[in-house]
Amino acid sequence: MHPAAWLLPLLLAFVDAEDDARAALEKAENAARAGRYSEAKAAYERLAKKSPDTEAGKIAARRSTPSAYLGWDWVVEHGPSSNRVDIVLMGDGYEMEHLKGFAKLAADIPPLFERQATFREYWNYLNFLRCDLLSAESGVDGFGREYDTALNAKTGDTYAGHVVIDRGRVSAMFAEMPAHDNLAICFVKNGVLGTGGGGVATIGGREATTTVHEWGHAFGWLGDEYETAQSAHQGATGRSANVSDTADPEKVPWAHWLEAKHPGVGVYEGAAARAKGAWRPTTTGCTMASGERFCLVCQEALVLRIYAYVDPIDTCAPEAQPNRGKPSLELGPEGLTFDVQVMRPTSHALDVTWWILPEARFPTTGGGSIPGGRSQAGAKDRARRGALVPITDEPFRPPSGAPDGKHQLKLAAKDLEPGKYLVVCRAKDGTKLRGEKWPWVLKDADGVLESERAWWITVK
């Protein structure tokens, strides 16, 4: 007998135990997804007790605590998480008998965004997920009392007692989920008012009217466009896309709108909850004050934030291969077909342009990358890529839009002389809706509105 032969039965038993534990974990997760929360909780507890040394058993142990993550489910799924803005809806202070109520609340949130003009135009870019969190108690820490809740909500130090949550607990819940963008809207059952920043909006109770406003803070990094009498204790004015600490028209964050002479944008004192020392771009009506629609400056910022997460090109076939070092596609008698699916705003289409660039267009030294070829499909940090290098060559096919977002280029060998070429497809959102004089975005410093795919081909 081989000296290590006795290990084989132990290894097989270990593998079987891990498989059984994973199956039990999946069963508990399915129960939670189906809304059978008590069943899921009991299943986690059994698994944690039966298989404490397995990975699944350790996960189950975390989910067996009095306040814990139970599971998740889609509320609205428009596409793969890799190329959508995933917004996770969480609840705090919801005990077992209240979880179905939270599920109903979560279902009511996406329609708020669909009704709002800016998010309605980019509705297909958003996913909403419900994160089911069990709280042992229903309450908000403060005034000498503490409660055991999933997100450790407490009363903040503001004059009105705005509710705040423990960001570390939110991150811990994100870690239990298979996909997310670190973006959440957290509803505190017994909280009041709301706060937002750093990707997380916190809403007290069921204050639906404040949800989109707080999301403007959390996701768009937008400031308040209102003034209050309670501003004397606040520190220095911060700057955001729509709030300035100076009235200098050349130094405000929206200076490019003033330079373009847009009639709806100016410099008005009274913002960031201050009557003096802070300026906003519009007079009244913005969602970041108390209006229904985001002002032009806020709208621009939100569209750019969406495209920081979402690539204008959703899918392509064949797989893009811009690196000259990889084998090129051969354009033979059967020809080649390139398919690109771009994102689809609600009422306007993205422009798609095709180029076929000869190999002589590129230096023989260097990496052989496409012009400005730093884009990556599905990357969630698209703002870091920077703007694409302009292509000055005449396009093979000029810009065109398609309501369904489907674009195709068919090439035959007779179309090109023998040699090596780079096929480039670029998609861009001009953000100009039909009937409107101005685009929604005037300045795209990071080039997030544009994307490209490229393929090297060889004509024998």
Secondary structure, DSSP 8 states (H G I E B T S, - for coil): --TTTTHHHHHHHHHHHHHHHHHHHHHHHHHHHTT-HHHHHHHHHHHHHH-TTSHHHHHHHHTTSSSEEEEEEEEE--S-GGGSEEEEEEEES--GGGHHHHHHHHHHHHHHHHHSHHHHHTGGGEEEEEEEEE-SS---BBTTB----TT--EE-SSTT--EE--HHHHHHHHHHSSS--S-EEEEETT--SEEEETTEEEEETT-HHHHHHHHHHHTT--------GGGTT--S---BTTBBS---TTTSTTHHHHHTT-TT---EEEETTEEEEEEESSSS-BTTTT-SB--HHHHHHHHHHHHHHS-SEEEEES--B--TTS--EEE-TT-EEEEEEE---SS---EEEEEEEEGGGS-SSS----TT----TT-S-GGGT-------S--SEEEE--TT-EEEEEE-GGGS-SEEEEEEEEEE-----TT-SS-S-S--TT-TTEEEEEEEEEE-
